[in-house]
Amino acid sequence: MTPRDFEQFLRFSKDEISDKPNSEKIRALIEWCKKNNKEEIIIRLSSEDKGGWGKNCFLDFTTTRIIVSKKNFFRKFADLGYIAGIAPYPYKLTTKNWNNPSPTGIRKQAMITPEDLTRNSENFYIWYSQIEGFVLRKGVETIVRNMLGTMIKANFLSVKTSSNTYNFVIPVSKNGKFDEIHFWLRVVLPFNVTAT
């Protein structure tokens, strides 16, 4: 989505979404993108194995699919990501000055197109229409206990299609709380998100 596209969305939707909660503003953006044949990244989650030394990738939830893209070596450790897991334009809709189309405060490197993510041959995507099962699970086996109390270090995501099952480790330190992830995935995805 370009700044011009976002400005057009606001022009046509401003009155309709002005008093709506953030989740409904983002749903309106998703519907507008689908209606206008535009694909936009809505949420980004970070997945990693073995404390960052194993398989590391981004899970980008767009308006039509999940794009799984491998992190480069430096991104494994200096993961800038998106604020609260939400991509720049959807995030802007959740701020106080959401109706100002200027992408002020959105870093240029955060603005990425879905095509940018599929250029590497190791990257792949899963169309939402192919997904038969989607489970987000609290990682109770990753609980750490210390003087500050207890904390879950990672949660787990499983995506099932007719031909494959994909399992991802979702570290809490880079993605936030389980309930927040579950809430936003329910907003974005066009199917039931099972949480256990």
Residue pairs with C-beta under 8 A, 6 or more apart in sequence:
1 9
1 33
1 38
1 40
1 89
3 101
3 102
3 103
5 36
5 38
6 89
6 92
6 101
6 103
7 101
9 29
9 32
9 33
10 99
10 101
12 32
13 28
13 29
13 32
14 99
16 28
17 24
17 25
17 28
17 93
18 99
20 28
22 93
22 94
23 183
23 187
25 93
25 94
25 98
26 42
26 86
26 90
26 93
26 94
26 187
26 188
27 187
29 40
29 42
29 89
29 90
29 93
30 40
30 42
30 63
30 188
32 38
33 39
33 40
33 63
34 63
34 64
38 63
39 62
39 63
39 64
39 65
39 114
40 62
40 63
40 87
40 89
40 90
41 60
41 61
41 62
41 67
41 87
41 112
41 114
42 61
42 62
42 63
42 86
42 87
42 90
42 188
43 60
43 61
43 82
43 85
43 86
43 87
43 90
43 184
43 185
43 188
44 58
44 59
44 60
44 61
44 81
44 82
44 85
44 86
44 87
45 58
45 59
45 61
45 85
45 157
45 168
45 170
45 175
45 181
46 56
46 57
46 58
46 59
46 71
46 79
46 81
46 170
46 171
46 174
46 175
47 55
47 56
47 57
47 58
47 59
47 157
47 168
47 169
47 170
47 171
48 54
48 55
48 56
48 57
48 71
48 76
48 169
48 171
48 174
49 55
49 56
49 169
52 76
52 77
53 76
56 70
56 71
56 75
56 76
57 68
57 69
57 70
57 71
57 168
58 67
58 68
58 69
58 71
58 117
59 66
59 67
59 68
59 157
59 168
60 66
60 67
60 68
60 69
60 87
60 114
60 117
61 185
61 188
61 189
62 114
64 127
64 128
65 114
65 125
65 126
65 127
65 128
66 125
66 126
66 128
66 131
66 159
67 114
67 117
67 118
67 123
67 124
67 125
68 123
68 124
68 125
68 126
68 166
69 117
69 118
69 120
69 123
70 120
70 122
70 123
71 79
79 174
80 107
80 109
80 110
81 174
82 88
82 91
82 110
83 91
84 91
84 176
84 180
85 175
85 176
85 180
85 181
85 184
86 94
86 184
87 110
88 103
88 106
88 110
88 111
89 103
89 106
92 98
92 103
92 106
103 111
117 123
118 124
118 125
126 159
126 161
126 166
128 189
128 190
128 191
130 161
130 162
131 159
131 160
131 161
131 191
132 160
132 161
132 162
133 158
133 159
133 160
133 165
133 194
134 157
134 158
134 159
134 160
134 189
134 191
134 192
134 193
134 194
135 157
135 158
135 194
135 195
135 196
136 155
136 156
136 157
136 170
136 178
136 181
136 182
136 185
136 193
136 194
136 195
136 196
137 155
137 156
137 157
137 158
137 195
137 196
138 152
138 155
138 178
138 195
138 196
139 152
139 153
139 154
139 155
139 156
139 169
139 170
139 172
140 152
142 152
142 153
142 154
143 150
143 151
143 152
143 153
144 150
144 151
144 152
144 153
151 172
152 172
152 178
153 171
153 172
153 173
154 169
154 170
154 171
154 172
155 169
155 170
155 172
155 175
155 178
155 181
156 167
156 168
156 169
156 170
157 167
157 168
157 170
158 165
158 166
158 167
158 168
159 165
159 166
159 168
160 166
170 181
172 178
175 181
178 195
182 193
182 195
185 193
186 193
